[in-house]
Amino acid sequence: MIKIEKRITKFRVDKPVDPAEAKSAEERRAGVAELRKDGGKVIWMHEKLERPEVLIGSTYKIKTPVSDHAMYVTINDIVLNEGTEHEQRRPFEVFINSKNLDHFQWIVALTRIISAVFRKGGDVTFLVDELKAVFDPRGGYWQPGGKFMPSIIAELGYVIEKHLQTIGLMPRPELDVHRRKLIDEKRTEFESRNKQQDAFSRGHFPEGAQLCAKCSTAAVVMMDGCMTCLNCGDSKCG
């Protein structure tokens, strides 16, 4: 007989567990899924997997026109089942470094959350779509290559996507043969149409600038009511 002297606040019913099922669950918790042909165990990514002393990392630079300082994103990977046919590289943690302290709080929070998801294992590719769908209420910006970024967080999503494609966790987008052929034809048509373009149209000076008689550069523009060359400084007003 057991005498209960305290008030019962909660209870749980223990059911009999099959020893084989208990062992299988314990192996899954330890990150072990199956046996290899050589007698070893195949290790899968799991939150209980301990961090090794050395990790392989890649650092990506993010420079946006909305900030004076660049951001450096470092993603470290863990190598599972190294030296076997089941060897795979999986993201383990992420760090973001920047001189701009205005973003310090959300950088720390975001890196901890992303690292926790990485260490949880399973399909972590959903992070890419979630981050790329974040829009800045103040508006996005254009990258030098002409690609529009809705926010800094979205660009971080593109960086993670690029890294996951590099380690083979996500497939690289490839165009089919017909679409690639169509693009090549349109590119050839455009280049042939514009190959006789004015030699001054690709200069570093404002569009519509006139030719300077002194330095022979298309850099003469109207400044303060006077035609002035932006290359040599020659001016009709002296």
C-alpha positions as CSV (number, residue, x, y, z in Angstrom):
1,M,0.0,0.0,0.0
2,I,1.3,3.5,-0.9
3,K,-0.1,6.4,1.0
4,I,-0.3,9.7,-1.0
5,E,0.2,12.7,1.3
6,K,0.3,15.4,-1.3
7,R,-2.3,16.7,-3.7
8,I,-2.3,15.1,-7.1
9,T,-1.8,17.8,-9.8
10,K,-1.0,15.6,-12.8
11,F,-0.6,12.0,-13.7
12,R,0.7,9.7,-16.5
13,V,-0.2,6.1,-17.4
14,D,2.8,4.0,-18.1
15,K,2.2,1.3,-20.8
16,P,4.3,-1.8,-21.3
17,V,7.0,-1.2,-24.0
18,D,8.4,-3.8,-26.3
19,P,12.2,-4.0,-25.7
20,A,12.9,-4.0,-29.5
21,E,10.9,-0.8,-29.9
22,A,12.6,0.8,-27.0
23,K,16.0,0.0,-28.4
24,S,15.0,1.4,-31.8
25,A,13.8,4.6,-30.3
26,E,17.0,4.9,-28.3
27,E,19.0,4.5,-31.4
28,R,17.0,7.2,-33.2
29,R,17.5,9.6,-30.3
30,A,21.2,8.9,-30.5
31,G,21.2,9.8,-34.2
32,V,21.7,6.2,-35.4
33,A,19.5,4.9,-38.1
34,E,20.9,1.7,-39.7
35,L,24.0,-0.5,-39.9
36,R,26.5,-0.1,-42.7
37,K,27.9,-2.9,-44.7
38,D,31.2,-2.8,-42.9
39,G,29.5,-3.2,-39.6
40,G,29.5,0.4,-38.5
41,K,26.5,2.7,-37.9
42,V,25.1,5.3,-40.2
43,I,24.9,8.6,-38.4
44,W,22.2,11.0,-39.3
45,M,21.9,14.6,-38.3
46,H,20.3,15.0,-34.8
47,E,20.0,17.6,-32.1
48,K,21.8,15.4,-29.6
49,L,24.8,15.1,-31.9
50,E,27.8,16.7,-30.2
51,R,29.8,19.4,-31.9
52,P,33.2,18.3,-33.0
53,E,36.3,20.3,-32.4
54,V,36.8,21.3,-36.0
55,L,34.1,22.2,-38.6
56,I,34.3,23.0,-42.3
57,G,33.0,26.5,-43.0
58,S,32.3,29.0,-45.8
59,T,32.0,32.7,-45.5
60,Y,29.8,34.9,-47.7
61,K,29.9,38.7,-48.0
62,I,26.7,40.7,-48.2
63,K,27.0,44.3,-49.1
64,T,23.8,46.3,-49.5
65,P,23.2,49.9,-50.5
66,V,21.0,50.4,-47.4
67,S,24.0,49.9,-45.0
68,D,27.5,51.4,-44.9
69,H,29.0,48.2,-43.5
70,A,29.1,44.7,-45.1
71,M,27.7,41.6,-43.4
72,Y,29.8,38.4,-43.3
73,V,27.8,35.2,-43.1
74,T,29.7,32.1,-42.0
75,I,28.0,28.7,-42.3
76,N,29.8,25.7,-40.7
77,D,29.1,22.2,-41.8
78,I,29.6,18.9,-40.0
79,V,30.7,15.8,-42.0
80,L,28.8,12.7,-41.1
81,N,30.0,9.1,-41.8
82,E,33.4,10.4,-43.0
83,G,35.3,8.1,-45.2
84,T,32.3,5.8,-46.0
85,E,29.8,5.6,-48.8
86,H,27.3,7.3,-46.6
87,E,29.5,10.4,-46.1
88,Q,27.4,13.6,-46.2
89,R,28.0,17.3,-45.4
90,R,25.2,19.0,-43.4
91,P,24.9,22.6,-42.1
92,F,25.5,22.8,-38.3
93,E,25.7,26.4,-37.3
94,V,25.7,30.0,-38.8
95,F,27.3,33.2,-37.6
96,I,26.8,36.7,-38.9
97,N,29.3,39.5,-38.3
98,S,28.9,43.2,-39.0
99,K,30.2,46.5,-37.8
100,N,26.7,47.9,-37.9
101,L,25.4,47.5,-34.3
102,D,21.9,48.6,-35.3
103,H,21.2,45.0,-36.4
104,F,22.9,43.3,-33.4
105,Q,19.8,42.1,-31.6
106,W,18.0,40.5,-34.5
107,I,21.3,39.1,-35.8
108,V,22.0,37.2,-32.6
109,A,18.4,36.0,-32.4
110,L,18.3,34.9,-36.0
111,T,21.6,33.0,-35.9
112,R,20.6,31.1,-32.8
113,I,17.3,30.1,-34.3
114,I,18.8,29.0,-37.7
115,S,21.6,27.1,-35.9
116,A,19.0,25.3,-33.7
117,V,17.1,24.3,-36.9
118,F,20.3,23.0,-38.5
119,R,21.2,20.9,-35.5
120,K,17.6,19.5,-35.3
121,G,18.2,17.7,-38.6
122,G,15.7,16.6,-41.1
123,D,14.6,18.8,-44.0
124,V,16.0,22.3,-43.3
125,T,15.5,23.6,-46.8
126,F,12.2,25.2,-45.8
127,L,14.3,28.0,-44.1
128,V,15.3,29.3,-47.6
129,D,11.7,29.9,-48.7
130,E,10.8,31.4,-45.3
131,L,13.7,33.9,-45.3
132,K,13.3,34.8,-49.0
133,A,9.6,35.7,-48.3
134,V,10.5,38.5,-45.8
135,F,9.9,42.0,-47.2
136,D,11.2,45.3,-45.8
137,P,8.4,47.8,-45.3
138,R,10.8,50.6,-46.3
139,G,11.4,48.9,-49.6
140,G,14.0,46.6,-51.0
141,Y,17.1,47.3,-53.1
142,W,18.8,46.3,-56.3
143,Q,22.0,44.2,-56.4
144,P,24.8,45.2,-58.8
145,G,23.8,42.3,-61.1
146,G,20.3,43.7,-61.5
147,K,18.5,41.4,-59.1
148,F,15.9,42.8,-56.8
149,M,16.2,42.0,-53.1
150,P,13.1,42.7,-51.0
151,S,15.1,42.8,-47.7
152,I,18.4,42.0,-46.0
153,I,16.8,38.9,-44.5
154,A,15.8,37.7,-48.0
155,E,19.4,38.1,-49.2
156,L,20.4,36.0,-46.2
157,G,17.9,33.3,-47.5
158,Y,19.6,33.4,-50.9
159,V,23.0,33.0,-49.3
160,I,21.8,29.9,-47.4
161,E,20.2,28.6,-50.6
162,K,23.5,28.9,-52.4
163,H,25.4,27.1,-49.6
164,L,22.9,24.3,-49.5
165,Q,23.2,23.9,-53.3
166,T,27.0,23.8,-52.9
167,I,27.0,20.9,-50.4
168,G,24.4,19.0,-52.4
169,L,21.4,19.4,-50.0
170,M,19.4,21.4,-52.6
171,P,19.4,20.9,-56.4
172,R,20.7,23.7,-58.6
173,P,18.0,25.2,-60.9
174,E,18.7,24.3,-64.5
175,L,16.9,25.3,-67.6
176,D,15.6,22.7,-70.0
177,V,17.1,22.5,-73.5
178,H,14.3,24.3,-75.3
179,R,14.3,27.3,-72.9
180,R,18.1,27.5,-73.0
181,K,18.0,27.5,-76.8
182,L,15.4,30.2,-76.8
183,I,17.5,32.4,-74.5
184,D,20.6,31.9,-76.7
185,E,18.6,32.9,-79.8
186,K,17.3,36.1,-78.1
187,R,20.7,37.0,-76.8
188,T,22.3,36.6,-80.3
189,E,19.5,38.7,-81.8
190,F,19.9,41.4,-79.3
191,E,23.7,41.5,-79.7
192,S,23.5,41.7,-83.5
193,R,21.0,44.5,-83.3
194,N,23.2,46.6,-80.9
195,K,26.7,45.7,-82.2
196,Q,26.8,49.0,-84.2
197,Q,26.1,51.0,-81.0
198,D,27.7,54.4,-80.5
199,A,31.1,54.0,-79.0
200,F,30.4,56.7,-76.4
201,S,27.2,55.1,-75.1
202,R,29.1,52.8,-72.6
203,G,31.2,55.6,-71.0
204,H,31.4,56.4,-67.3
205,F,29.9,59.9,-67.8
206,P,26.2,60.9,-67.9
207,E,24.1,59.8,-70.8
208,G,23.7,62.4,-73.5
209,A,27.1,64.1,-72.7
210,Q,28.7,65.8,-75.7
211,L,32.2,65.4,-77.2
212,C,34.9,67.5,-75.6
213,A,37.1,69.3,-78.2
214,K,40.1,69.3,-75.9
215,C,40.3,65.7,-74.6
216,S,38.0,64.0,-77.2
217,T,35.8,62.4,-74.5
218,A,32.1,62.4,-74.5
219,A,31.9,64.1,-71.1
220,V,30.7,67.7,-71.7
221,V,27.5,68.6,-69.8
222,M,25.7,71.8,-68.8
223,M,26.8,72.9,-65.4
224,D,25.8,76.3,-63.9
225,G,24.7,77.5,-67.3
226,C,28.1,76.6,-68.9
227,M,29.2,73.6,-71.0
228,T,31.9,71.9,-68.8
229,C,33.9,68.7,-69.5
230,L,33.7,66.3,-66.6
231,N,36.9,64.5,-67.8
232,C,39.4,67.3,-68.2
233,G,37.6,70.2,-66.7
234,D,37.6,72.4,-69.8
235,S,34.9,75.0,-69.8
236,K,33.7,77.6,-72.3
237,C,33.3,80.0,-69.4
238,G,36.9,79.8,-68.5
